[in-house]
Structures are given as C-alpha cells and as structure tokens.
Amino acid sequence: APRLATTLSASYPLTPHPMKPQKIAVIGGSGFIGAHIVDALIVAGHKVTVFDLMAPANREVRFITLDILNASSVNVMLTGNFDAVYMLAALANVNDVYNNPVEACDVNIRAVVNVLEAARKNKISRVFLSSTVWLYEMVGARDTSAVSEDAAFEIGRVNHIYTATKLAAEQYCIAYQKLYGQNYTILRYGIPYGPGGRLGTVIYNFVNNALEGKPIVIQGDGAQARNFVYVKDLADGNVAALHPTAANQTYNLDGIRPVSIKEVAEIVQSFISGTEIQYVEARPGDFKGFSASSEKALRDFGWRAHTDIRAGIEQYIEWARKEMGK
C-alpha cells in the first residue's frame, strides 16, 4: 500500500493508516492550502484532479477549469467516478467577507451545496469540507482546556458573516448525510501559514512588510491568540482523514499551542532585523482566540501538528526571501 504523505521528524508519533489509491477531486486545489494537499495526496499514491479557476502550480496534475457557482457544471465535472472530493474553494479572508457578504454567501454556502448535490448524484463516497476553528467563538462558557469538536454552539453568539457561512456549510453536510446518505468529513482548520501563504493572512502580511522594510501593523493590542498550523502539517491531516474512521465526523486540525499576534510579530522581528511594530485600532468582529483540541484527529487517524511556530516562521521567511529576491 502507498505510504501516507508526511514531512515528519523521527520523533513524530503518527501511526500511518495504509490506504489503497483513490481517485480524488480537489476543488480549489490551486490555492494556498489546496496546492499542499494536492502534493500530499499525490505522494500518498492517490490519483488527483484539480478543479479551479486558475491552473495549479503542479503542472503534472490533471486540471479542469470549474465555476463552482454553476450547479450544472459542477455536476457534469464530477462524473468521473471519483472516490472523494475535497471542497476547499471559499472566500476565506475575513476582510473580503466583511466587504462582500453576498459573495461570501454564494461561495461559502451555495457552492458547497452544489458540490454536495453533485456528489450525491454521482455517488461519490465522501465530501471533505474545509471549515474553521473560528466557529468556537460561538461557544459560551468554557474552561481553560482546549475546545473539542463536541462543544455546543450558541447560535446567538455568531459575530461574523464568515463564521455564519461556515456553520451553514457544515449543517448542509450533516443534513445531506441524514437525508440522502451522502458521507462527509468536516475539517476545522486552525490559522494556516507557510510556503505559498496567501495575501491577507497575518503571518504573510507581517513577513511581507518586514522584508520590504515596512512596519508590522497589529490591529488591537496583539493579545488575541491563534493556534497557527503549518500548512504542510495541515496537508498531512487532510490526507490522513481519508481513513474510513473519519467518515461523518468533524475534526479540528489545529496548531501545537496558542500564539499571540504580538508573539508572531516579535518572532518575525527577531529574524528580520530593523523591523518596527506598530499598533492600530482593532477590526470589527475579530477572532479573539483560544485553543482548539486536535486530540480526536490523533485518536482516530493518528494526526497532530508537529511544526513549532518559530521553526515554521523561519522556514516561511526563507521561502519568502527567495520569492521576493530579498
């Protein structure tokens, strides 16, 4: 059986689950996270087709242009006897969502339903939905331990269009399974970073500004925390979730520990000397942060993040320097 795609150190306690090669569709496979997932799937021996509006960086992978808002097109494109489909396409930058709430609804909800319906009609075994740990902002009173997947949401606590769309998409997955037997796996990502990082993410912005000699700008006091997850760790988690145990389950794929925005800025500053840090007013509905437990993923299919934030940022800066010629 093909080995599980991994970038693990010898001390990493992952126990790979051998899986037979599968035929997999990756919608949004040309994006930041999608590109890493595609590479990890290929290394694991799976046959991958990327569906997107732009061609993937990996020119050897099969690529088909797809408009996810066209339900008929989605249905036709997924007629290739796929075993699984990853739905990664989304409006994920919270600032873009804030400025374009109707487009966010179309892309983050309606397009997901298009994929679920196409999967149902084409008898695709499972749909993988990329979601977010930001949903746990809707959890009320909680203790100091990490939030797990079974935490109860208080719907009235929703504080952003982004979380509203992601919760709706998750609920559609669950409803499709209950009504039509369409299997799913929901993966709630921590804040991803690493090579290929997209514009608008905090680590991308901090590193880009620092390399250009501009100040790092922090919105608020910088105390808000994130469990940043290195993108290659995240890709490994997506591949591991193909294990049958993960069917019709929800998992957190989060980083090792909570890291404050201030700490991220100071780590970047330590690697790029002369970088100034500035503080400005906080943005509306910002994610305050907490720790989300990934123990369920470790228990069910042997995954947990292993890249420390400092090492990950250092690797990302090395990549960014080469890209920018700095």
N, C-alpha and C positions, 0 to 999 in steps of 0.2 A: 504494500500500500504506500502511496506517496506520503512523504513526511509533512508534518504541519509547518507552515511557513512561520519562521521565527527569527528574531535577532537577539537571542538570549545569551546571557553570560552563563558560565558553568554552574553558578550558584542559584540560578533562577529555578524555582520549584515547579515549573509547568510540567504536567504529565500529558503528552500529546495523545489525542484520540485518533488512531488511524481511520481515514475515511476514503472510500472509493472515489475516483474522479467524478465530478459532477459538471453538468452544463449550466453555466450561471450567467444571468443577465445583470449588469450593473448600470443602473440608471443614475447618471451624474458621475460616471466613472472618470471623467476628465478633470474633475475638481480637485481641490487640495486633498481632502480625506479619501475621495474615491480613487485617485491615482495610486495611493499607497495600498489601498485594499485590493485593487486590481493586481498590482505586482505581487502581493502576498498570496492571493488566490492562485496565480499562475505558478509561483514557486511551489505551492502545495499540490500542484498537479491537476488543477481544475481547468476546464475549457471556458474561457471568458469572452463575452461580447459586451462592449461598452456602448451605451445609448446616451447621447448628449447632444448639445447644440454645437459644441466645438470638439475638434479631434483631440484624443488623449496624447500625452507626452510619449507614451509607449507606442511607437508606430507599428509594432509587430502584432498588437492585439486587434481583433476584429472590431470595427467601429461602424455604427449606424446612426445617422442623424435622427433625432426624435424630438417632437414637440409634445411635452407631457400634458399640455392642456387640451390636446386633441384626443378625445376618448377613442375614436375610431382608429386613429393612427397607432395609439398605444396598444390597442387590442390586436391589430394586424402585426405589429412589430414583435409581439411576444408569442407568436405562433410557432416558435422554433423548438418545441419540445424541451423547454428549459426545466431544470430541476428546482431552481431557486432564483429569486430576483431580489436584488438589493435596491431599495429606494432611498438614494442619497440626495437626489436633487431637492433643493429647498432654498428659500430665502432665509439665510441664516444670520446675516449681520443685523443685529438688533436696531442699529441706526437706520438701515434701509427699511426694516419692517415698520419702524416708527413713522417714517416718512411716506411709506407706501402700504397702508394697511389692507387695501383691497387686493393689490397684487400678492401680498403675503397670504391672504385667504385662498386665492386661486392656486398658488404654487404649493403651499404647505398643507392644504386640505383637499381641494378639488382634484389636484393631480395625484394625490395619494389614493383617493377613491378610484380614479381612472386605472391606476396600477392594480389595485385590489380586484376590481371588476375584470380586468384583462387576465389576471392570474386565475381567477375563478373560471372564466370561460375556457381558458387554455389548459386548465388542470395542472398548474404549476404548484408543486408541493408546498412551497413556503415563500412568504414575503418577509423580507427583513426591512424594518423601518428604523431609520436613524432619528433618535429623539434627543432629549437633553435633560441633564440633572437640574436645570433651572426650574423644572416643574416643582421641585421640592420647596420652592418659595410658597407654594400653596398648602404646605403642611403647617398646622398650627403649633401648639406647644410640643416641644421635643426636648429630650435630654441632651447631654453633651456627647453621646455616642453618635456614630455616623448614621445617616438616614438610609434605611433599606427600602427595597422595591415595594414592600407591602405597606409603607406609610400611607395613612389616609389623607387624601386631599380635601381641603375646604374650598369649594369652588369659588366662594365669595372673596377669597384671598388673591385671585388672579390679578396680576399687576402689569401685564404687558400683552400686546397683541401677539407677540412671538410665542409666549407660553400658552396663550389661548389656542393658537393654531396647532401647536404640537400636541396638546392634550386632546383636541378634537381628532387629530390624525390617529392617535393611539386608540381612541374609543372606536373609531371606524374599523381598525384592525380587529379589535376584540368582537365587535358586532358581526363582522363578516365571518369570523370563525364560528360564532354561536348560531348564526342563521344559515350559513352556506357551507360550513366545514372548511373554509379557507384558512390554512395554517399560517401563522406569523411568528416572528420573533422581534420584540421591541428592544432596541439597544439605546440606552440613555447615556450619551457621551458627556464626559467632562469637557473642559475647555481645551481643544486640541492645539498643538503647536509643533513646529518642526520644519524640515525642508519643504519648500513649496507653499509655506504658510500664506494664507490669503490676506489681502488688504482689508483693514478694519479690525483685525484681531489685535489684542493688546500687545502681545509679545512681538508680532510683526511690526506694529507701529513704533514700539519702543526701540527695537533694534534698527529699523529703517531710519528713524530720526537721529539716533546716536551715530550711525555710520555716515550720515550726511552732515554731521556737526550741528544738528538742531537739538533743542532741549527735549527731554522726555516730559510729556504733559500728562499729569494724573488728574482725573476727574473725581473730585471729592478729596477725602483725607488719605486715601490709599490703604485704609484698614480693611476694606472689603476683600474677602478671601475667595480663592478659586482652587479647585483641585485640577491643575493643568495636567493634561495627559499627552505624552509624547506620541506623535502621530503613528510611528511605526509600532509602538505598543498597541495603539488603538486598532490598527490594521490587523495585527495578530489576533486580537479579541474578536473581530468580525469573522475571521476565518474559523477560529475555534468554535464559534457559535453555530456553525453548520452541524455540529453534533446533534443527533436526534433528541437528546435530553432537553435541548433548548427550545423545542417546538412549543408554541403557545405560551411562552414565558416572557417576562420583562427583566432586563439586566442593566445594572449600572456598569459602565466601563469608564472608570474614573482614575485619577492620578493617585500617587502614593500618599500625599498629605496636603492639607490646605496650605496655600501660599498666598500671602497678601500682595496686593498690587504694588505696594511700596517695596516689598522684598524683591519682586521681579525687577523693578526699576533699578534697585541697588545692585542686583546681580549683573544686569546689563552694564551699568556704570562701572562695575569692577573689571569688566572685560574690555570696555571701550573707554579709555581714559579721557578726561576732559568733558565728559557728558554732564550737562546740567539737568536737574529735575525741577519742574515747575508744577504748582497745584492750581487747579481751576475749579469752578462750580461743578457739582455732581450732575449727571444727566438724569432725566426723569425715569422712574421705574427701574433703576439699575439693580443688578443681581447682587444682593448683599453677601451671599456666600455661606457655605457650611461644608461639612464633609459628607460625601455620599459613599456608602459602603459598597465595595465590589466583591464581597465575600461570597455572594451567591454564584457569581461567574467562576470564582476559584473552585467552589464546591462542585458545580455542575459540569464544567468543561475545562477546568484547570488553568484559567487565565487570571492574571493580575498584572498591573503596571510594574515595571522594574526600573525605569529610567528616572533618576533623580533630577529635579528641576534645574539645578546648577549645571549638571553634565549635559542635559538636554539643550539648555540655552547656549552653552558653549558650542555644541555641535551645530546648532542652528546658525549662530553667528559665523562660524566657519563657512557654512553653505552660503549665507547671505553675502559675505565678503567676496566669494568667487562670482556670484551672480552679479554683483554691483561693481566688481573690479576694484574693490577698496583694499 
